[in-house]
């Protein structure tokens, strides 16, 4: 059974090697969409050609972040790949089987053998404390503070059988629509390394422009109008800590409906939870 992940990246040199190593090391082949990166993203990616990376596709930059543009290109690639299963992955994510002892591809094969066509992932967001800087480090081994982000149920359908013709563009890459959708009853894990330091968060988001049409659709609202200081992590009952970096035992007792920069600051007066966050 052949499984491919489609990864779209723009200026993700801090994440890309780790992302590709994790996917390829777990038996997943990869197609990378380079969204006109200006850093070492493509240089790093080229070293993986013929080592699990199938191709580097180019996507032009429109001057602003357009998730629909990315998702439409991902869908076009998926439609022509002809693989058994496909995954929608971001470079700052690490998709994992729900327990130790199985690679991601082995776990997906078990799901397939049981007749299911889709896998939902629970999002565990790893975050740095104010004095932490994990850029350039083995951050998946060193970052242990996280929160369980679940603004809605079954919100990250990130792996599915290609032949069910599923579409995730309408939901900003979160949920799927398909007549053949049969969701596996056990969630897999998405470890999301959203920022690696306060400075990294500022570089990533402070000057980012978004597609105005997507704003009108309710997307990206929790990433709009960032200010200096928004990435300072503060103590919160949502925050948990893993005993071991590679543990699969996550605390789900206090799910957060908003991201950490919305906790108790200027965003708290806004009741809207973005459809894409």
KOLSE-467909 format. One record per residue (C-alpha): z, x, y; residue in one letter. Coordinates in Angstrom, 1 decimal, always signed. Each point is the difference from the previous one (the first is absolute). Layout:
<r <Z; X; Y>; 'A'>;
...
This chain:
<r <+0.0; +0.0; +0.0>; 'X'>;
<r <-1.0; +1.4; +3.4>; 'X'>;
<r <+2.2; -0.4; +3.1>; 'X'>;
<r <-0.9; +1.0; +3.5>; 'X'>;
<r <+2.0; +0.0; +3.3>; 'X'>;
<r <-1.8; -0.5; +3.3>; 'X'>;
<r <+1.9; +1.9; +2.7>; 'X'>;
<r <-0.9; -0.2; +3.7>; 'X'>;
<r <+1.4; +2.8; +2.3>; 'X'>;
<r <-0.2; +1.0; +3.6>; 'X'>;
<r <+1.8; +3.2; +1.0>; 'X'>;
<r <+2.2; +0.0; -3.1>; 'X'>;
<r <+0.2; +3.7; -0.8>; 'X'>;
<r <+3.8; -0.3; -0.4>; 'X'>;
<r <-0.4; -2.5; -2.8>; 'X'>;
<r <-3.4; +0.5; -1.7>; 'X'>;
<r <+0.6; +2.7; -2.5>; 'X'>;
<r <+3.2; -1.7; -1.2>; 'X'>;
<r <-1.8; -3.3; -0.2>; 'X'>;
<r <-2.9; +1.4; -2.0>; 'X'>;
<r <+2.3; +2.0; -2.3>; 'X'>;
<r <+2.0; -3.1; -0.8>; 'X'>;
<r <-2.9; -2.2; -0.8>; 'X'>;
<r <-2.1; +2.5; -1.9>; 'X'>;
<r <+3.0; +1.3; -1.8>; 'X'>;
<r <+0.7; -3.6; -1.2>; 'X'>;
<r <-3.5; -0.4; -1.4>; 'X'>;
<r <-1.5; -1.8; +3.0>; 'X'>;
<r <-3.4; +1.1; +1.4>; 'X'>;
<r <-0.4; -0.2; +3.8>; 'X'>;
<r <-2.6; -0.8; +2.6>; 'X'>;
<r <+1.0; +1.1; +3.5>; 'X'>;
<r <-1.2; -1.7; +3.1>; 'X'>;
<r <+0.3; +2.4; +2.9>; 'X'>;
<r <+0.4; -2.0; +3.2>; 'X'>;
<r <-1.4; +2.7; +2.2>; 'X'>;
<r <+3.1; +2.3; -0.3>; 'X'>;
<r <+0.5; +2.7; +2.6>; 'X'>;
<r <+2.4; +2.1; -2.0>; 'X'>;
<r <-0.2; +1.7; -3.4>; 'X'>;
<r <-0.2; -3.2; -2.0>; 'X'>;
<r <-3.6; +0.6; -1.2>; 'X'>;
<r <+0.5; +3.8; -0.5>; 'X'>;
<r <+2.9; -0.9; -2.4>; 'X'>;
<r <-1.9; -2.7; -1.7>; 'X'>;
<r <-3.0; +2.2; -0.8>; 'X'>;
<r <+2.2; +2.2; -2.2>; 'X'>;
<r <+0.5; -3.1; -2.3>; 'X'>;
<r <-3.7; -0.7; -0.6>; 'X'>;
<r <-0.7; +0.1; -3.8>; 'X'>;
<r <+3.8; +0.1; -0.6>; 'X'>;
<r <+0.6; -3.7; +0.1>; 'X'>;
<r <-1.5; -0.8; +3.5>; 'X'>;
<r <-3.3; -1.8; -0.6>; 'X'>;
<r <-1.3; +0.0; +3.5>; 'X'>;
<r <+0.8; +0.3; +3.7>; 'X'>;
<r <-1.6; -2.9; +1.9>; 'X'>;
<r <-0.3; +0.0; +3.8>; 'X'>;
<r <+1.1; -2.9; +2.3>; 'X'>;
<r <-0.7; +0.2; +3.7>; 'X'>;
<r <+2.8; -0.2; +2.5>; 'X'>;
<r <-0.4; -2.9; +2.5>; 'X'>;
<r <+2.6; +1.3; +2.4>; 'X'>;
<r <+2.7; -2.2; -1.3>; 'X'>;
<r <+1.7; -0.7; -3.4>; 'X'>;
<r <-1.9; -2.7; -1.9>; 'X'>;
<r <+1.5; -0.9; -3.3>; 'X'>;
<r <-2.8; -2.6; -0.8>; 'X'>;
<r <-2.5; +2.8; +0.4>; 'X'>;
<r <+1.9; +2.1; -2.6>; 'X'>;
<r <+0.5; -2.9; -2.4>; 'X'>;
<r <-3.6; -1.1; +0.1>; 'X'>;
<r <-1.1; +3.5; -0.9>; 'X'>;
<r <+2.5; +0.2; -2.7>; 'X'>;
<r <-1.3; -3.3; -1.4>; 'X'>;
<r <-3.6; +1.3; +0.1>; 'X'>;
<r <+1.0; +3.1; -2.0>; 'X'>;
<r <+2.0; -2.0; -2.5>; 'X'>;
<r <-2.9; -2.3; -0.6>; 'X'>;
<r <-2.4; +2.8; -0.9>; 'X'>;
<r <+2.5; +2.2; -1.9>; 'X'>;
<r <+0.1; -2.0; -3.2>; 'X'>;
<r <+3.4; +1.2; -1.1>; 'X'>;
<r <+2.4; -2.1; -2.0>; 'X'>;
<r <+2.9; +0.0; +2.5>; 'X'>;
<r <+0.2; +1.0; +3.7>; 'X'>;
<r <+2.8; +0.7; +2.4>; 'X'>;
<r <+0.2; -0.3; +3.7>; 'X'>;
<r <+2.1; +2.9; +1.2>; 'X'>;
<r <+1.0; +1.6; +3.4>; 'X'>;
<r <+0.5; +3.7; +0.3>; 'X'>;
<r <+3.7; -0.3; +0.9>; 'X'>;
<r <+0.8; -2.0; -3.2>; 'X'>;
<r <+0.9; +1.0; -3.5>; 'X'>;
<r <-0.6; -2.8; -2.5>; 'X'>;
<r <+2.1; +0.2; -3.1>; 'X'>;
<r <+0.6; -1.6; -3.4>; 'X'>;
<r <+3.2; -2.1; +0.1>; 'X'>;
<r <+1.9; +2.4; -2.4>; 'X'>;
<r <+0.0; +3.6; -1.1>; 'X'>;
<r <-2.0; +1.1; -3.1>; 'X'>;
<r <-3.3; -1.5; +0.9>; 'X'>;
<r <-2.7; +1.3; +2.3>; 'X'>;
<r <-1.5; -2.5; +2.4>; 'X'>;
<r <-3.2; -0.2; -2.0>; 'X'>;
<r <+1.9; -0.5; -3.3>; 'X'>;
<r <+2.0; -2.9; +1.6>; 'X'>;
<r <-3.1; -1.6; +1.3>; 'X'>;
<r <-1.6; +0.2; -3.4>; 'X'>;
<r <+3.0; -1.8; -1.5>; 'X'>;
<r <-0.4; -2.8; +2.6>; 'X'>;
<r <-3.6; -0.3; -0.8>; 'X'>;
<r <+0.7; -0.2; -3.8>; 'X'>;
<r <+2.3; -2.9; +0.7>; 'X'>;
<r <-2.7; -1.9; +1.7>; 'X'>;
<r <+1.1; +0.2; +3.7>; 'X'>;
<r <-2.5; +0.8; +2.7>; 'X'>;
<r <+2.2; +1.0; +3.0>; 'X'>;
<r <+3.1; +2.0; +0.8>; 'X'>;
<r <+2.3; -0.6; +3.0>; 'X'>;
<r <+2.0; +2.9; +1.5>; 'X'>;
<r <+3.4; +0.0; +1.6>; 'X'>;
<r <+0.1; +2.1; +3.2>; 'X'>;
<r <+2.8; +2.6; +0.4>; 'X'>;
<r <-0.3; +1.6; +3.4>; 'X'>;
<r <+1.3; +3.5; +0.2>; 'X'>;
<r <+1.2; +1.1; +3.5>; 'X'>;
<r <+1.4; +3.1; +1.7>; 'X'>;
<r <+3.3; +0.2; +1.9>; 'X'>;
<r <-0.2; +1.3; +3.6>; 'X'>;
<r <+0.5; +3.7; -0.9>; 'X'>;
<r <-2.4; -0.2; -3.0>; 'X'>;
<r <-3.5; +1.5; +0.0>; 'X'>;
<r <-1.8; -0.2; -3.3>; 'X'>;
<r <-3.5; +0.9; +1.3>; 'X'>;
<r <-1.3; +2.9; -2.1>; 'X'>;
<r <+2.7; -0.5; -2.7>; 'X'>;
<r <+0.1; -1.4; -3.5>; 'X'>;
<r <+1.2; -3.2; +1.7>; 'X'>;
<r <-0.1; -2.2; -3.1>; 'X'>;
<r <+2.7; +2.2; -1.5>; 'X'>;
<r <+2.0; +0.3; +3.2>; 'X'>;
<r <-0.1; -3.5; +1.6>; 'X'>;
<r <+2.5; -2.3; -1.7>; 'X'>;
<r <+0.9; -2.5; +2.8>; 'X'>;
<r <-2.0; -3.2; -0.4>; 'X'>;
<r <+0.0; -3.8; +0.5>; 'X'>;
<r <-1.6; -2.7; -2.0>; 'X'>;
<r <-2.6; -1.7; +2.2>; 'X'>;
<r <-0.8; -3.5; -1.2>; 'X'>;
<r <-1.0; -2.4; +2.8>; 'X'>;
<r <-1.6; -2.3; -2.6>; 'X'>;
<r <-0.3; -0.3; -3.7>; 'X'>;
<r <-2.9; +1.6; -1.9>; 'X'>;
<r <-1.3; +1.6; +3.1>; 'X'>;
<r <-1.5; +3.3; -1.4>; 'X'>;
<r <-2.6; -0.8; -2.6>; 'X'>;
<r <-1.4; +3.5; -0.1>; 'X'>;
<r <-1.5; +0.3; -3.5>; 'X'>;
<r <-2.4; -2.4; -1.8>; 'X'>;
<r <-2.8; -0.3; -2.5>; 'X'>;
<r <-3.3; +0.7; +1.7>; 'X'>;
<r <-1.8; -2.8; -1.9>; 'X'>;
<r <+2.1; -2.8; +1.5>; 'X'>;
<r <-1.8; +0.5; +3.4>; 'X'>;
<r <+3.2; -0.1; +2.0>; 'X'>;
<r <+0.0; +0.1; +3.8>; 'X'>;
<r <+2.8; +1.5; +2.1>; 'X'>;
<r <-1.7; +0.2; +3.4>; 'X'>;
<r <+1.3; -3.4; +1.2>; 'X'>;
<r <+3.6; +1.2; -0.4>; 'X'>;
<r <-0.3; +3.4; +1.5>; 'X'>;
<r <+0.1; +1.7; -3.5>; 'X'>;
<r <+3.2; -1.7; -1.1>; 'X'>;
<r <-0.8; -3.0; -2.2>; 'X'>;
<r <-3.0; -0.9; -2.1>; 'X'>;
<r <-2.1; -3.1; -0.5>; 'X'>;
<r <-1.9; -0.5; -3.3>; 'X'>;
<r <-0.6; -2.7; -2.6>; 'X'>;
<r <+1.0; +2.6; -2.6>; 'X'>;
<r <+3.3; +1.1; +1.5>; 'X'>;
<r <+2.8; +0.3; -2.5>; 'X'>;
<r <+2.9; +2.0; +1.5>; 'X'>;
<r <+2.1; +2.1; -2.3>; 'X'>;
<r <+3.6; -1.3; +0.1>; 'X'>;
<r <+1.6; +3.4; +0.5>; 'X'>;
<r <-0.5; +1.8; +3.4>; 'X'>;
<r <-1.0; +3.6; +0.2>; 'X'>;
<r <+1.3; +2.3; +2.8>; 'X'>;
<r <-1.6; +1.1; +3.2>; 'X'>;
<r <+1.9; +2.9; +1.6>; 'X'>;
<r <-1.2; -0.1; +3.6>; 'X'>;
<r <+0.6; +3.2; +2.2>; 'X'>;
<r <-0.8; -1.7; +3.2>; 'X'>;
<r <+1.2; +2.9; +2.3>; 'X'>;
<r <+1.3; +3.4; -0.9>; 'X'>;
<r <+1.9; +0.7; +3.3>; 'X'>;
<r <+0.4; -1.7; +3.4>; 'X'>;
<r <-2.6; +2.3; +1.5>; 'X'>;
<r <-2.4; -0.9; -2.9>; 'X'>;
<r <+0.5; -3.7; +0.7>; 'X'>;
<r <-0.7; +0.5; +3.7>; 'X'>;
<r <-3.2; +1.9; -0.7>; 'X'>;
<r <-1.1; -2.6; -2.6>; 'X'>;
<r <+0.6; -3.2; +2.0>; 'X'>;
<r <+0.7; +0.5; +3.7>; 'X'>;
<r <-3.6; +0.2; +1.2>; 'X'>;
<r <-1.6; -2.0; -2.8>; 'X'>;
<r <-2.3; -2.8; +1.1>; 'X'>;
<r <-0.6; -3.0; -2.2>; 'X'>;
<r <-2.9; -2.4; -0.5>; 'X'>;
<r <+0.6; -2.9; +2.5>; 'X'>;
<r <-1.5; -2.4; -2.5>; 'X'>;
<r <+2.6; +1.0; -2.6>; 'X'>;
<r <+2.7; -0.4; +2.6>; 'X'>;
<r <-1.2; -3.6; +0.6>; 'X'>;
<r <+0.3; -0.5; -3.8>; 'X'>;
<r <+3.7; +1.1; +0.1>; 'X'>;
<r <-0.6; +3.4; -1.5>; 'X'>;
<r <+1.8; +3.2; +1.1>; 'X'>;
<r <+2.4; -1.8; +2.3>; 'X'>;
<r <+2.9; +2.1; -1.2>; 'X'>;
<r <-1.9; +3.2; +0.9>; 'X'>;
<r <-1.0; -1.0; +3.5>; 'X'>;
<r <+1.4; +1.5; +3.3>; 'X'>;
<r <+2.1; +2.7; -1.5>; 'X'>;
<r <+2.3; +1.9; +2.4>; 'X'>;
<r <+1.8; +3.4; -0.2>; 'X'>;
<r <+3.1; -0.5; -2.0>; 'X'>;
<r <-1.3; -2.7; -2.3>; 'X'>;
<r <+0.0; +2.4; -3.0>; 'X'>;
<r <+3.7; +0.9; +0.3>; 'X'>;
<r <+1.5; -1.2; -3.3>; 'X'>;
<r <+3.4; -1.7; +0.5>; 'X'>;
<r <+2.6; -1.0; -2.7>; 'X'>;
<r <-0.8; -3.4; -1.5>; 'X'>;
<r <+1.1; -2.0; -3.1>; 'X'>;
<r <-3.7; +0.0; -1.0>; 'X'>;
<r <+0.1; +3.7; -0.6>; 'X'>;
<r <+0.7; +1.4; -3.5>; 'X'>;
<r <-0.1; +3.5; -1.6>; 'X'>;
<r <-1.4; +1.0; -3.3>; 'X'>;
<r <+2.4; +2.1; -2.2>; 'X'>;
<r <-3.1; +2.0; -1.2>; 'X'>;
<r <-3.3; +0.3; +1.8>; 'X'>;
<r <-1.9; -1.1; -3.2>; 'X'>;
<r <+2.3; -2.9; -0.9>; 'X'>;
<r <-1.6; -3.4; -0.7>; 'X'>;
<r <+3.3; -1.8; +0.7>; 'X'>;
<r <-0.5; -1.5; +3.4>; 'X'>;
<r <+2.5; -2.3; +1.7>; 'X'>;
<r <-1.7; -3.3; +0.8>; 'X'>;
<r <+3.2; -1.9; +1.1>; 'X'>;
<r <-0.9; +0.2; +3.8>; 'X'>;
<r <-3.7; -0.5; +0.5>; 'X'>;
<r <-1.2; +0.7; +3.6>; 'X'>;
<r <-2.5; -2.4; +1.5>; 'X'>;
<r <-0.8; +2.4; +2.9>; 'X'>;
<r <-0.5; +3.8; +0.2>; 'X'>;
<r <+2.8; +2.3; +1.2>; 'X'>;
<r <-1.4; +0.3; +3.6>; 'X'>;
<r <+0.5; -3.8; +0.4>; 'X'>;
<r <+3.7; +0.1; -1.0>; 'X'>;
<r <+2.2; -0.9; +3.0>; 'X'>;
<r <-2.4; +1.3; +2.8>; 'X'>;
<r <-2.6; -1.5; +2.2>; 'X'>;
<r <-1.9; -1.5; -2.9>; 'X'>;
<r <+3.0; -2.0; -1.2>; 'X'>;
<r <-0.7; -2.8; +2.4>; 'X'>;
<r <-3.4; -0.6; -1.7>; 'X'>;
<r <+0.2; -2.3; -3.0>; 'X'>;
<r <-3.5; +0.7; -1.1>; 'X'>;
<r <-0.5; +2.1; -3.2>; 'X'>;
<r <-3.4; +1.5; +0.1>; 'X'>;
<r <-2.4; -0.9; -2.8>; 'X'>;
<r <-0.8; +3.7; -0.2>; 'X'>;
<r <+3.0; +2.3; +0.0>; 'X'>;
